[in-house]
Amino acid sequence: MGIEGRVGIKDLKVALDVGNEVLARGLRDALGQITGIGDVRRCDGGSQAGPPLHAEGADVLITTSARAAWLRDIPHPAGGHCPKALVLLDETEVGRSSAATLPADGFLIQQDLTVDALGDALARMVKGEIPMPARLTRDLLARADSPVHAELPRLVRLTAREKETLTLLAEGLSNKQIARRLAISDHGVKRLVTSVLLKLGAPNRTAAVVTAIRVGLIDHLRESQMA
């Protein structure tokens, strides 16, 4: 199976910050079976200074929720290159942890980790998508029924383009797909997505959609477009 063949890239550089030596070796073995993977390195845990040491130059950082606090501290580090973060969750975290709301670029459940699952997650991240296990997605959507602050819908003010972007995010489209749908550049889509996340107070795209569903914003947008 190949990332290279599906997304047109070569030599994807991966950094590992997982702590557990057995898990690190397993990830190295799995990555070695995926076409398109280049350099794979171990790195030290992150801090408020930013991503883990020795992750500089990596395209993707694979870490665990227990070691990913820096993602919340500095979701968008100022200056320099920050690798995309793929967070491995323990299955016990699904349904009881806030780990899934980390501003990461993808999630995998460690117990479900396979070469195919890892390769697919990396390929989707390179395309600008946020891979997430189905049971984790179901858990997040289930939270949409929980009460939220009544003033949030009134406080959220989205522009016409931001509303279109949110609707397309809810359809699961990647940045490139949204760019084609809106006939704008990839950079323009990134700016719109960032703006939507900020206004909804969401750490990632999935959380933004869940929040929009909870406050009825998604249904309202669809009704407005159909009118």
C-alpha positions as a Markdown table, in Angstrom:
| # | Residue | x | y | z |
|---|---|---|---|---|
| 1 | Met | 0.0 | 0.0 | 0.0 |
| 2 | Gly | 1.4 | 3.4 | -0.7 |
| 3 | Ile | 1.0 | 6.9 | 0.5 |
| 4 | Glu | 3.1 | 7.9 | -2.5 |
| 5 | Gly | 0.6 | 6.5 | -5.0 |
| 6 | Arg | -2.4 | 8.0 | -3.4 |
| 7 | Val | -1.3 | 11.5 | -2.7 |
| 8 | Gly | 1.7 | 12.0 | -5.0 |
| 9 | Ile | 4.3 | 12.5 | -2.3 |
| 10 | Lys | 7.6 | 10.9 | -1.5 |
| 11 | Asp | 9.9 | 10.7 | 1.6 |
| 12 | Leu | 7.4 | 11.6 | 4.2 |
| 13 | Lys | 9.4 | 12.4 | 7.3 |
| 14 | Val | 8.0 | 11.0 | 10.6 |
| 15 | Ala | 8.9 | 11.7 | 14.2 |
| 16 | Leu | 7.9 | 9.4 | 17.1 |
| 17 | Asp | 7.2 | 10.7 | 20.6 |
| 18 | Val | 5.4 | 7.8 | 22.3 |
| 19 | Gly | 7.5 | 7.0 | 25.3 |
| 20 | Asn | 6.9 | 3.3 | 25.2 |
| 21 | Glu | 9.8 | 1.5 | 23.5 |
| 22 | Val | 7.7 | -1.5 | 22.4 |
| 23 | Leu | 5.1 | 0.8 | 20.8 |
| 24 | Ala | 7.9 | 2.8 | 19.2 |
| 25 | Arg | 9.4 | -0.4 | 17.7 |
| 26 | Gly | 6.0 | -1.5 | 16.4 |
| 27 | Leu | 5.4 | 1.9 | 14.8 |
| 28 | Arg | 8.9 | 1.8 | 13.1 |
| 29 | Asp | 8.1 | -1.7 | 11.7 |
| 30 | Ala | 4.7 | -0.6 | 10.5 |
| 31 | Leu | 6.1 | 2.6 | 8.9 |
| 32 | Gly | 8.7 | 0.5 | 7.2 |
| 33 | Gln | 6.0 | -1.3 | 5.3 |
| 34 | Ile | 4.3 | 1.8 | 4.0 |
| 35 | Thr | 5.4 | 3.2 | 0.6 |
| 36 | Gly | 6.4 | 6.8 | 0.6 |
| 37 | Ile | 7.8 | 6.9 | 4.2 |
| 38 | Gly | 11.3 | 8.5 | 4.4 |
| 39 | Asp | 13.2 | 9.3 | 7.6 |
| 40 | Val | 11.7 | 8.0 | 10.9 |
| 41 | Arg | 13.2 | 9.4 | 14.1 |
| 42 | Arg | 12.6 | 9.3 | 17.8 |
| 43 | Cys | 12.2 | 12.6 | 19.7 |
| 44 | Asp | 11.8 | 13.9 | 23.2 |
| 45 | Gly | 8.5 | 15.0 | 24.8 |
| 46 | Gly | 7.2 | 18.5 | 24.1 |
| 47 | Ser | 6.7 | 21.4 | 26.4 |
| 48 | Gln | 5.4 | 25.0 | 26.4 |
| 49 | Ala | 8.3 | 25.8 | 24.1 |
| 50 | Gly | 6.5 | 23.9 | 21.3 |
| 51 | Pro | 6.7 | 20.5 | 19.7 |
| 52 | Pro | 9.0 | 17.8 | 21.0 |
| 53 | Leu | 12.7 | 18.3 | 20.5 |
| 54 | His | 14.2 | 16.7 | 17.4 |
| 55 | Ala | 10.8 | 16.9 | 15.6 |
| 56 | Glu | 12.0 | 19.8 | 13.6 |
| 57 | Gly | 11.9 | 19.1 | 9.9 |
| 58 | Ala | 9.4 | 16.2 | 10.3 |
| 59 | Asp | 6.2 | 16.2 | 8.2 |
| 60 | Val | 4.2 | 14.2 | 10.8 |
| 61 | Leu | 4.7 | 13.7 | 14.5 |
| 62 | Ile | 3.1 | 10.5 | 16.0 |
| 63 | Thr | 2.5 | 10.9 | 19.7 |
| 64 | Thr | 0.1 | 9.7 | 22.5 |
| 65 | Ser | -2.5 | 11.8 | 24.3 |
| 66 | Ala | -0.5 | 11.5 | 27.5 |
| 67 | Arg | 2.4 | 13.2 | 25.8 |
| 68 | Ala | 0.6 | 15.7 | 23.7 |
| 69 | Ala | -0.2 | 18.5 | 26.2 |
| 70 | Trp | 1.9 | 20.9 | 24.1 |
| 71 | Leu | -0.8 | 20.7 | 21.5 |
| 72 | Arg | -3.1 | 22.6 | 23.8 |
| 73 | Asp | -0.4 | 25.0 | 25.1 |
| 74 | Ile | 0.6 | 26.1 | 21.6 |
| 75 | Pro | -1.9 | 24.9 | 19.0 |
| 76 | His | -0.2 | 27.1 | 16.4 |
| 77 | Pro | 3.4 | 27.8 | 17.4 |
| 78 | Ala | 4.6 | 31.2 | 16.3 |
| 79 | Gly | 7.4 | 30.9 | 13.7 |
| 80 | Gly | 9.1 | 27.9 | 12.3 |
| 81 | His | 7.8 | 24.6 | 11.0 |
| 82 | Cys | 5.4 | 22.5 | 13.1 |
| 83 | Pro | 4.7 | 18.9 | 11.9 |
| 84 | Lys | 1.2 | 17.6 | 11.7 |
| 85 | Ala | 0.3 | 15.6 | 14.8 |
| 86 | Leu | -1.2 | 12.1 | 14.7 |
| 87 | Val | -2.4 | 11.3 | 18.3 |
| 88 | Leu | -2.7 | 7.7 | 19.4 |
| 89 | Leu | -5.5 | 7.2 | 21.9 |
| 90 | Asp | -6.0 | 4.2 | 24.3 |
| 91 | Glu | -9.5 | 2.7 | 23.7 |
| 92 | Thr | -10.3 | 3.4 | 27.4 |
| 93 | Glu | -10.1 | 7.1 | 26.6 |
| 94 | Val | -13.0 | 7.0 | 24.1 |
| 95 | Gly | -16.2 | 8.2 | 25.8 |
| 96 | Arg | -14.5 | 9.5 | 29.0 |
| 97 | Ser | -11.6 | 11.6 | 28.0 |
| 98 | Ser | -11.2 | 15.0 | 26.4 |
| 99 | Ala | -8.2 | 13.8 | 24.5 |
| 100 | Ala | -10.2 | 13.7 | 21.3 |
| 101 | Thr | -10.6 | 17.5 | 21.5 |
| 102 | Leu | -6.8 | 18.1 | 21.3 |
| 103 | Pro | -6.1 | 20.3 | 18.3 |
| 104 | Ala | -4.4 | 17.4 | 16.5 |
| 105 | Asp | -4.4 | 16.6 | 12.8 |
| 106 | Gly | -5.5 | 13.0 | 13.2 |
| 107 | Phe | -6.4 | 10.3 | 15.7 |
| 108 | Leu | -6.0 | 6.5 | 15.9 |
| 109 | Ile | -6.9 | 4.1 | 18.6 |
| 110 | Gln | -3.8 | 2.3 | 19.7 |
| 111 | Gln | -5.4 | -1.1 | 20.0 |
| 112 | Asp | -6.7 | -0.9 | 16.5 |
| 113 | Leu | -3.4 | 0.0 | 15.0 |
| 114 | Thr | -2.4 | -1.8 | 11.8 |
| 115 | Val | -0.2 | -1.0 | 8.9 |
| 116 | Asp | -3.2 | -0.3 | 6.7 |
| 117 | Ala | -4.9 | 1.9 | 9.3 |
| 118 | Leu | -1.6 | 3.9 | 9.9 |
| 119 | Gly | -1.0 | 4.3 | 6.2 |
| 120 | Asp | -4.5 | 5.5 | 5.5 |
| 121 | Ala | -4.4 | 8.0 | 8.4 |
| 122 | Leu | -1.1 | 9.4 | 7.1 |
| 123 | Ala | -2.4 | 9.7 | 3.6 |
| 124 | Arg | -5.5 | 11.5 | 4.7 |
| 125 | Met | -3.6 | 13.9 | 6.9 |
| 126 | Val | -1.3 | 14.8 | 3.9 |
| 127 | Lys | -4.5 | 15.6 | 1.9 |
| 128 | Gly | -5.7 | 18.0 | 4.7 |
| 129 | Glu | -8.2 | 15.7 | 6.2 |
| 130 | Ile | -8.5 | 14.7 | 9.9 |
| 131 | Pro | -8.6 | 10.9 | 10.2 |
| 132 | Met | -10.7 | 9.7 | 13.2 |
| 133 | Pro | -11.9 | 6.3 | 14.2 |
| 134 | Ala | -15.6 | 5.7 | 13.6 |
| 135 | Arg | -16.3 | 5.0 | 17.3 |
| 136 | Leu | -14.6 | 8.2 | 18.3 |
| 137 | Thr | -16.6 | 10.1 | 15.8 |
| 138 | Arg | -19.8 | 8.5 | 17.2 |
| 139 | Asp | -18.8 | 9.5 | 20.7 |
| 140 | Leu | -18.2 | 13.1 | 19.7 |
| 141 | Leu | -21.5 | 13.3 | 17.9 |
| 142 | Ala | -23.3 | 11.8 | 20.9 |
| 143 | Arg | -22.1 | 14.7 | 22.9 |
| 144 | Ala | -24.0 | 17.0 | 20.5 |
| 145 | Asp | -27.1 | 16.3 | 22.6 |
| 146 | Ser | -25.5 | 17.7 | 25.8 |
| 147 | Pro | -26.5 | 21.2 | 26.9 |
| 148 | Val | -24.4 | 24.2 | 25.9 |
| 149 | His | -24.4 | 27.9 | 26.8 |
| 150 | Ala | -27.6 | 29.4 | 25.5 |
| 151 | Glu | -25.8 | 32.6 | 24.3 |
| 152 | Leu | -23.3 | 30.8 | 22.0 |
| 153 | Pro | -25.6 | 30.7 | 18.9 |
| 154 | Arg | -26.3 | 34.4 | 19.3 |
| 155 | Leu | -22.6 | 35.3 | 19.7 |
| 156 | Val | -21.3 | 33.4 | 16.7 |
| 157 | Arg | -21.3 | 35.6 | 13.7 |
| 158 | Leu | -20.1 | 33.9 | 10.5 |
| 159 | Thr | -19.5 | 35.5 | 7.2 |
| 160 | Ala | -21.2 | 34.1 | 4.1 |
| 161 | Arg | -18.0 | 32.3 | 3.1 |
| 162 | Glu | -17.5 | 31.0 | 6.6 |
| 163 | Lys | -21.0 | 29.6 | 6.6 |
| 164 | Glu | -20.3 | 27.8 | 3.3 |
| 165 | Thr | -17.0 | 26.5 | 4.7 |
| 166 | Leu | -18.7 | 25.2 | 7.9 |
| 167 | Thr | -21.4 | 23.4 | 5.8 |
| 168 | Leu | -18.6 | 21.7 | 3.7 |
| 169 | Leu | -16.7 | 20.7 | 6.8 |
| 170 | Ala | -19.8 | 19.0 | 8.0 |
| 171 | Glu | -19.9 | 17.0 | 4.8 |
| 172 | Gly | -16.4 | 15.8 | 5.6 |
| 173 | Leu | -14.6 | 17.6 | 2.7 |
| 174 | Ser | -10.8 | 18.1 | 2.8 |
| 175 | Asn | -9.2 | 21.6 | 2.3 |
| 176 | Lys | -8.5 | 20.8 | -1.4 |
| 177 | Gln | -12.1 | 19.6 | -1.9 |
| 178 | Ile | -13.5 | 22.8 | -0.3 |
| 179 | Ala | -11.1 | 24.9 | -2.4 |
| 180 | Arg | -12.5 | 23.3 | -5.6 |
| 181 | Arg | -16.1 | 23.7 | -4.4 |
| 182 | Leu | -15.7 | 27.4 | -3.5 |
| 183 | Ala | -13.3 | 28.1 | -6.4 |
| 184 | Ile | -10.7 | 29.6 | -4.2 |
| 185 | Ser | -7.1 | 28.8 | -3.3 |
| 186 | Asp | -5.9 | 26.2 | -0.7 |
| 187 | His | -4.5 | 29.2 | 1.3 |
| 188 | Gly | -7.9 | 30.9 | 1.2 |
| 189 | Val | -9.5 | 27.7 | 2.6 |
| 190 | Lys | -7.0 | 27.5 | 5.4 |
| 191 | Arg | -7.8 | 31.0 | 6.5 |
| 192 | Leu | -11.6 | 30.3 | 6.4 |
| 193 | Val | -11.2 | 27.1 | 8.4 |
| 194 | Thr | -9.0 | 28.8 | 11.0 |
| 195 | Ser | -11.6 | 31.6 | 11.3 |
| 196 | Val | -14.5 | 29.2 | 11.8 |
| 197 | Leu | -12.5 | 27.3 | 14.5 |
| 198 | Leu | -11.7 | 30.5 | 16.3 |
| 199 | Lys | -15.3 | 31.8 | 16.2 |
| 200 | Leu | -16.7 | 28.4 | 17.4 |
| 201 | Gly | -14.0 | 28.0 | 20.0 |
| 202 | Ala | -13.1 | 24.6 | 18.6 |
| 203 | Pro | -9.6 | 23.0 | 18.6 |
| 204 | Asn | -10.2 | 21.1 | 15.4 |
| 205 | Arg | -12.6 | 20.6 | 12.4 |
| 206 | Thr | -14.5 | 17.7 | 14.0 |
| 207 | Ala | -15.1 | 19.7 | 17.2 |
| 208 | Ala | -16.2 | 22.7 | 15.2 |
| 209 | Val | -18.9 | 20.6 | 13.4 |
| 210 | Val | -20.0 | 19.0 | 16.7 |
| 211 | Thr | -20.3 | 22.4 | 18.3 |
| 212 | Ala | -22.3 | 23.7 | 15.3 |
| 213 | Ile | -24.6 | 20.8 | 15.6 |
| 214 | Arg | -25.1 | 21.3 | 19.3 |
| 215 | Val | -26.1 | 24.9 | 18.9 |
| 216 | Gly | -28.3 | 24.2 | 15.9 |
| 217 | Leu | -26.1 | 26.2 | 13.6 |
| 218 | Ile | -25.7 | 23.5 | 11.0 |
| 219 | Asp | -29.4 | 23.0 | 10.5 |
| 220 | His | -29.9 | 26.7 | 10.4 |
| 221 | Leu | -27.3 | 27.1 | 7.7 |
| 222 | Arg | -28.9 | 24.3 | 5.6 |
| 223 | Glu | -32.4 | 25.8 | 6.0 |
| 224 | Ser | -31.0 | 29.2 | 4.9 |
| 225 | Gln | -29.4 | 27.7 | 1.8 |
| 226 | Met | -32.5 | 25.8 | 0.8 |
| 227 | Ala | -34.8 | 28.9 | 1.2 |
